[in-house]
């Protein structure tokens, strides 16, 4: 496992206020379950379909249509809970959350309030190399997504697309353990990474497949500690919820603005109204959406169309036995097996596809060299040209083959960069391309020595300068490389220059 120091949360203190204030943040993450069918119907969840084409009679609430639970969605929720080290409840139940909105055809949402499928868990958020914070998970429950109202297609009417209606969501509710905007973004990023590794949510925030409701409040120093002792939320101040955030950058900006807004009200003698707010990225501010509802406002009651959900421990154990290696474990293994730095291991394990690509390149080779080429050359080129790792023109096998030539001394570092460019643009087998293009390092030390001796004999003044200032010896290395057409190994030449000049 990773060697981490658990650091107590350092609250974000807002500057520019009359008094010291601390931020308290809790988050509700809505993660769309990766599944081909919806939570209570067999309708497709495919993205990009024509409006209202992925809709069943159940989704659009036709009379007499009853929901039927999708077992795979339940399995995905259990897998997510296990990945977050959470308790799995063998008995859970669904409730009706009653409210009216045009894109909610039933007039209620089937959710879980009283008996969620997943209980308490945790997310380890690394804030700096070797330093981590622990964010506690209160619960994960399954629920239906609503449809989408469209208001910009016609000046006189609105439209509704029910394709998303009934899609399975996992609502992941944290405790108010997050103490600043940067920590909030890091928490969402880590949670997204874990879910993507598990394959339970694709984490696409741009499409709304993972979005956050951010609860923000401010309190005076010492109040959070009182909450920890008493579990009395009144110590934390009145919270406001910022709804449907789907950008890490906007989450940070919204939290910062909202905290300053609340502080200004409190220092002016006012009080905070508990409400739901929206963030306007163009104006960089939050605005009121509606008063914050409580559970009783939704008139929750057990869903009469669904029996309580009972699962067996053996089924949970089977899912646990098939769990993939998660990010923290993979990072620790990369550092141990390949000698990577904390930074390089973080970069390489950020995405599952990137980690798999690196491991294929590094297997049986020098891990540090493989990491250097994957991070600097490959990732740099992919980012420059807007490619994902899955679309890389250079495969892991090709890059590994090129590193083999480099390790054997058959090509130089400069040749390797030239060969990488050819593989990127033209493809081919590295060894065959190198042979066809005459890319072969000069390994005959006799030829290198003769070229150096001739150079020394012809440049006595430069020799004396190099003996006074060793940095000038690089001139001889450069000239020998030039004389050999760049095919000599720079390390061999450097060693020979130092020996000949007595440096």
Rosetta blueprint (number, residue, H / E / L):
1 X L
2 X L
3 X L
4 X L
5 X E
6 X E
7 X L
8 X L
9 X L
10 X L
11 X L
12 X L
13 X E
14 X L
15 X L
16 X L
17 X L
18 X L
19 X L
20 X L
21 X L
22 X E
23 X E
24 X E
25 X E
26 X E
27 X E
28 X E
29 X E
30 X E
31 X E
32 X E
33 X L
34 X L
35 X L
36 X L
37 X E
38 X L
39 X L
40 X L
41 X L
42 X L
43 X L
44 X E
45 X L
46 X L
47 X L
48 X L
49 X L
50 X L
51 X L
52 X L
53 X L
54 X L
55 X L
56 X L
57 X L
58 X L
59 X L
60 X L
61 X L
62 X L
63 X L
64 X L
65 X L
66 X L
67 X L
68 X L
69 X L
70 X L
71 X H
72 X H
73 X H
74 X H
75 X H
76 X H
77 X H
78 X H
79 X H
80 X H
81 X H
82 X H
83 X H
84 X L
85 X L
86 X L
87 X L
88 X E
89 X L
90 X L
91 X E
92 X E
93 X L
94 X L
95 X E
96 X E
97 X E
98 X E
99 X L
100 X L
101 X L
102 X L
103 X L
104 X L
105 X L
106 X L
107 X L
108 X E
109 X E
110 X E
111 X E
112 X L
113 X L
114 X L
115 X L
116 X L
117 X L
118 X E
119 X L
120 X L
121 X E
122 X E
123 X E
124 X E
125 X E
126 X E
127 X E
128 X E
129 X L
130 X L
131 X E
132 X E
133 X E
134 X E
135 X E
136 X E
137 X E
138 X E
139 X E
140 X E
141 X E
142 X E
143 X E
144 X E
145 X L
146 X L
147 X L
148 X E
149 X E
150 X E
151 X L
152 X L
153 X L
154 X L
155 X L
156 X L
157 X L
158 X L
159 X E
160 X E
161 X E
162 X L
163 X L
164 X L
165 X L
166 X L
167 X L
168 X E
169 X E
170 X E
171 X E
172 X E
173 X E
174 X E
175 X L
176 X L
177 X L
178 X E
179 X L
180 X L
181 X H
182 X H
183 X H
184 X H
185 X H
186 X H
187 X H
188 X H
189 X H
190 X H
191 X H
192 X H
193 X H
194 X H
195 X H
196 X H
197 X H
198 X H
199 X L
200 X L
201 X L
202 X L
203 X L
204 X L
205 X L
206 X L
207 X L
208 X L
209 X L
210 X E
211 X E
212 X E
213 X E
214 X E
215 X E
216 X E
217 X E
218 X E
219 X E
220 X L
221 X L
222 X L
223 X H
224 X H
225 X H
226 X H
227 X H
228 X H
229 X H
230 X H
231 X L
232 X L
233 X H
234 X H
235 X H
236 X H
237 X L
238 X L
239 X L
240 X E
241 X E
242 X E
243 X E
244 X E
245 X E
246 X L
247 X L
248 X H
249 X H
250 X H
251 X H
252 X H
253 X H
254 X H
255 X H
256 X H
257 X H
258 X H
259 X H
260 X H
261 X H
262 X H
263 X H
264 X H
265 X H
266 X H
267 X H
268 X L
269 X L
270 X L
271 X L
272 X L
273 X L
274 X L
275 X E
276 X E
277 X E
278 X E
279 X E
280 X E
281 X L
282 X L
283 X L
284 X L
285 X E
286 X E
287 X E
288 X E
289 X E
290 X E
291 X E
292 X L
293 X L
294 X L
295 X H
296 X H
297 X H
298 X H
299 X L
300 X L
301 X E
302 X E
303 X L
304 X L
305 X L
306 X L
307 X L
308 X L
309 X E
310 X E
311 X L
312 X L
313 X H
314 X H
315 X H
316 X H
317 X H
318 X H
319 X H
320 X H
321 X H
322 X L
323 X L
324 X L
325 X L
326 X L
327 X H
328 X H
329 X H
330 X H
331 X H
332 X H
333 X H
334 X H
335 X H
336 X H
337 X H
338 X H
339 X L
340 X L
341 X L
342 X H
343 X H
344 X H
345 X H
346 X H
347 X H
348 X H
349 X H
350 X L
351 X L
352 X H
353 X H
354 X H
355 X H
356 X H
357 X H
358 X H
359 X H
360 X H
361 X H
362 X H
363 X L
364 X L
365 X L
366 X L
367 X H
368 X H
369 X H
370 X H
371 X H
372 X H
373 X H
374 X H
375 X H
376 X H
377 X H
378 X H
379 X H
380 X H
381 X H
382 X H
383 X H
384 X H
385 X H
386 X L
387 X L
388 X L
389 X H
390 X H
391 X H
392 X L
393 X L
394 X L
395 X L
396 X H
397 X H
398 X H
399 X H
400 X H
401 X H
402 X H
403 X H
404 X H
405 X H
406 X H
407 X H
408 X L
409 X L
410 X L
411 X L
412 X L
413 X H
414 X H
415 X H
416 X H
417 X H
418 X H
419 X H
420 X H
421 X H
422 X H
423 X H
424 X H
425 X H
426 X H
427 X L
428 X L
429 X L
430 X H
431 X H
432 X H
433 X H
434 X H
435 X H
436 X H
437 X L
438 X L
439 X L
440 X L
441 X L
442 X E
443 X L
444 X L
445 X H
446 X H
447 X H
448 X H
449 X H
450 X H
451 X H
452 X H
453 X H
454 X H
455 X H
456 X H
457 X H
458 X H
459 X L
460 X H
461 X H
462 X H
463 X H
464 X H
465 X H
466 X H
467 X H
468 X H
469 X L
470 X H
471 X H
472 X H
473 X H
474 X H
475 X H
476 X H
477 X H
478 X H
479 X H
480 X H
481 X H
482 X H
483 X H
484 X L
485 X L
486 X L
487 X L
488 X E
489 X L
490 X H
491 X H
492 X H
493 X H
494 X H
495 X H
496 X H
497 X H
498 X H
499 X H
500 X H
501 X H
502 X L
503 X L
